[in-house]
């Protein structure tokens, strides 16, 4: 009995982990709310909350745009936002206050303790607390952490949450100070704080934490164990350094803040925006290249590949499906698109020698192909039509032609097990098709899937590769 219980005790189930995280977020959320209310008062809390909410939606939309090529689950992104707003913020406030008080007591210099705390203590504590969310996703949700783009998005949502709580605290305190001084709106500390934190630098915290996210993203596609450990630490160190430079900019003279802002922060922000666009385009190119292999083997219609590699075409396909089949059809197309992109990135990562490699590749590929076939009757025609309407294919292309032969075959039941036998699945892991569907001889992360047929059919070459692997 104890042997049977040992695996359960060693690794809690996903439901248990989810419940623990939800309880943790709820407890820290209540604690941080009460802590902020004690420092700002109830009026300051509500004013700070209202003003701090303004940049949240635009920042979320910007990072979500980057991740739309292979969207992460909203539950994961909301967890990251909640971790940054609740858990990381609570850790940072408590640790920073303790460290500042300890330094002030040890040196008998409160002003020096504040300066040292903001430059040396706060960046280390805050970036480490935010990086904990990235580490949890990297360890427990590895399927959704497939490269730098995922690290970019996860880090961005975590930092947005942290900045949200920090802005409440700063704006609430400024409002309380203005009430005590009786200053006007335009000359108020609240207006100045709002301009600096909300208008001038809403991207500051996301910019720092994105460096850590890029480190985790690079580690996700690295085959070497040393790099999977060192790259996140390097990203975290860069984030701490940038955060320390930003906090210490006001102590570099009267114009130190503006010099650091214009000469460091703005160019770095522009560089990261360029990198984000480049990563997004590269991910779409990878989707097109890998799915072309499955289309050549018959798992996808040829017209689906350019549509799945185009964000406007994906959106149009969902809209077409909703018009003809209602919301259920639109959701089916959305799931089909997400599974197809996940399949392409899985194969791309395996071919590049990622840490999952062949041990996870076969089972995950089988699962995704099964889900694709369940929704192909609805999603295939919609994607093909979208490709034609978006001029990704010649206008004379018939979007329904790839599906004409399948209409005469037996309908595929979703509950039926995918594949006929182990021998039909092939040694590489691609499951065998049902009757009326194209059969596949072999597939693996380095060996392309080839369509069954006469021996004269040449094997498909991996896109961008140097031949059959």
Residue pairs with C-beta under 8 A, 6 or more apart in sequence:
12 20
17 140
21 79
21 136
24 87
25 79
25 82
25 83
25 86
25 87
28 86
28 87
28 90
29 82
29 85
29 86
31 90
32 85
32 86
32 89
32 90
32 93
32 165
33 45
35 90
35 93
36 45
36 48
36 165
36 168
36 169
36 172
37 45
39 169
39 172
39 173
40 48
40 168
40 169
40 172
40 173
40 175
40 176
41 172
41 176
43 175
43 176
43 179
44 171
44 172
44 173
44 175
44 176
45 168
45 172
47 171
47 172
47 175
47 190
48 167
48 168
48 169
48 170
48 171
48 172
48 173
48 175
49 168
49 172
51 167
51 171
51 190
51 194
51 198
52 164
52 165
52 167
52 168
52 171
52 198
53 164
54 198
55 198
55 202
56 160
56 164
59 156
59 160
59 202
59 203
59 206
60 81
60 157
60 160
62 156
63 152
63 153
63 156
63 157
63 160
63 206
64 71
64 77
64 153
66 149
66 152
66 153
66 156
66 276
66 279
66 280
67 149
67 150
67 152
67 153
68 311
69 149
69 280
69 283
69 284
69 287
69 311
69 341
70 146
70 149
70 150
70 283
70 287
70 338
70 341
70 342
70 345
71 338
72 144
72 150
72 153
72 154
73 144
76 137
76 141
76 144
76 154
77 153
77 154
77 157
78 157
79 133
79 137
80 133
80 134
80 137
80 154
80 157
80 158
80 161
81 157
81 158
81 160
81 161
81 164
82 161
83 130
83 132
83 133
83 136
83 158
83 161
84 130
84 133
84 157
84 158
84 159
84 160
84 161
84 162
84 163
84 164
84 165
85 161
85 162
85 164
85 165
86 161
86 165
87 129
87 132
87 133
88 126
88 129
88 130
88 132
88 133
88 158
88 161
88 162
89 129
89 161
89 162
89 165
89 166
91 125
91 129
92 122
92 125
92 126
92 129
92 162
93 169
95 121
95 125
95 129
96 117
96 121
96 122
96 125
96 126
99 117
99 121
99 125
100 113
100 114
100 117
100 121
101 113
103 112
103 113
103 116
103 117
103 121
104 110
104 113
104 114
107 113
115 251
118 247
118 248
119 244
119 247
119 248
119 251
120 244
122 243
122 247
123 208
123 239
123 240
123 241
123 243
123 244
123 247
124 240
126 162
126 243
127 208
127 209
127 212
127 236
127 239
127 240
127 243
128 236
129 162
130 155
130 158
130 159
130 162
130 205
130 209
130 212
131 209
131 212
131 232
131 236
131 239
133 154
133 158
134 151
134 154
134 155
134 158
134 209
134 212
134 213
134 216
134 232
135 216
135 232
137 144
137 145
137 154
138 145
138 216
138 219
138 220
138 232
142 220
142 356
143 342
143 364
144 150
145 151
145 154
145 216
145 217
145 220
146 220
146 221
146 345
146 346
146 349
147 217
147 220
147 221
147 279
147 283
147 345
147 349
148 213
148 214
148 217
148 218
148 221
148 279
149 217
149 276
149 279
149 280
149 283
150 217
150 220
151 210
151 212
151 213
151 214
151 215
151 216
151 217
151 218
151 220
152 210
152 213
152 214
152 217
152 276
152 279
153 213
154 213
154 216
155 206
155 209
155 210
155 211
155 212
155 213
155 214
155 216
156 206
156 209
156 210
156 213
158 209
159 205
159 206
159 207
159 208
159 209
159 210
160 205
160 206
162 205
162 209
163 202
163 204
163 205
163 206
166 205
167 197
167 198
170 193
170 197
171 190
171 193
171 194
171 197
174 188
174 189
174 190
174 192
174 193
175 190
177 189
178 188
178 189
178 190
183 189
185 191
200 261
201 261
201 265
203 269
204 246
204 265
207 242
207 265
207 268
207 269
207 272
208 239
208 240
208 242
208 243
208 246
209 239
210 239
210 272
211 235
211 236
211 238
211 239
211 242
212 232
212 235
212 236
212 238
212 239
213 235
214 235
215 231
215 232
215 233
215 234
215 235
215 236
215 238
216 231
216 232
216 235
218 227
218 231
218 235
219 227
219 228
219 229
219 231
219 232
220 228
220 349
220 354
220 355
221 349
221 352
221 354
222 228
222 231
222 354
222 355
223 352
223 353
223 354
223 355
223 357
228 355
242 264
242 268
245 260
245 264
246 260
246 265
249 256
249 257
249 259
249 260
249 261
250 256
250 257
252 259
252 260
253 259
283 345
284 309
284 310
284 311
285 309
286 344
286 345
286 348
287 308
287 309
287 340
287 341
287 344
287 345
288 305
288 306
288 308
288 309
288 463
289 344
289 348
289 463
289 464
290 343
290 344
290 345
290 347
290 348
290 463
291 300
291 304
291 305
291 308
291 309
291 340
291 343
291 344
292 305
292 463
293 347
293 448
293 449
293 460
293 462
293 463
294 300
294 343
294 449
295 301
295 302
295 304
295 305
296 448
296 449
296 451
296 460
297 438
297 440
297 443
297 448
297 449
297 450
297 451
297 460
298 433
298 437
298 438
298 440
298 451
299 369
299 372
299 438
299 440
299 449
300 340
300 372
300 380
301 380
301 383
301 384
301 402
301 403
302 402
303 383
303 384
303 387
303 388
303 393
303 397
303 399
303 402
304 340
304 379
304 380
304 383
304 384
304 387
306 313
306 387
306 392
306 393
307 313
307 314
307 317
307 383
307 384
307 386
307 387
307 390
307 392
308 314
308 337
308 340
308 341
308 344
308 383
310 387
310 390
310 392
312 390
313 383
313 386
313 387
313 390
313 392
314 337
314 383
314 386
316 386
316 389
316 390
317 333
317 337
317 379
317 382
317 383
317 385
317 386
318 330
318 333
318 334
318 337
318 382
319 330
320 382
320 385
320 386
321 329
321 330
321 332
321 333
321 378
321 379
321 382
322 329
322 330
324 382
325 332
325 378
329 378
329 382
332 375
332 378
332 379
333 375
333 378
333 379
333 382
333 383
335 371
335 375
336 371
336 372
336 375
336 376
336 378
336 379
336 383
337 379
337 383
339 368
339 371
339 372
339 375
340 368
340 372
342 368
343 365
343 368
343 369
343 372
346 361
346 364
346 365
346 368
347 361
347 365
347 445
349 356
350 356
350 357
350 358
350 361
350 444
350 445
350 446
351 445
351 446
351 462
351 465
351 469
356 364
357 445
358 429
358 444
358 445
361 429
361 444
361 445
362 428
362 429
362 430
362 444
363 429
365 429
365 430
365 443
366 418
366 419
366 425
366 429
366 430
366 431
369 418
369 430
369 431
370 418
370 431
373 412
373 418
373 433
373 434
373 437
374 412
374 414
377 403
377 406
377 412
380 402
380 403
381 399
381 400
381 403
384 399
384 400
384 402
385 399
387 393
387 397
387 399
388 395
388 397
388 399
405 436
406 436
406 437
408 436
409 435
409 436
409 437
410 434
410 435
410 436
412 434
412 436
412 437
416 434
418 431
418 434
419 425
419 431
419 432
419 433
420 432
420 433
420 434
421 432
423 432
424 431
424 432
424 433
424 439
425 431
425 432
426 432
426 440
426 441
426 442
426 443
427 442
427 444
428 442
428 443
428 444
428 447
428 449
429 443
429 444
430 440
430 442
430 443
430 449
432 439
432 440
433 439
433 440
438 451
438 452
439 451
439 452
440 449
440 450
440 451
440 452
441 449
441 450
441 452
442 449
442 450
443 449
446 462
446 469
447 468
447 469
448 459
448 460
448 461
448 462
448 468
448 469
449 460
450 457
450 459
450 460
451 457
451 460
459 468
460 468
461 467
461 468
462 468
462 469
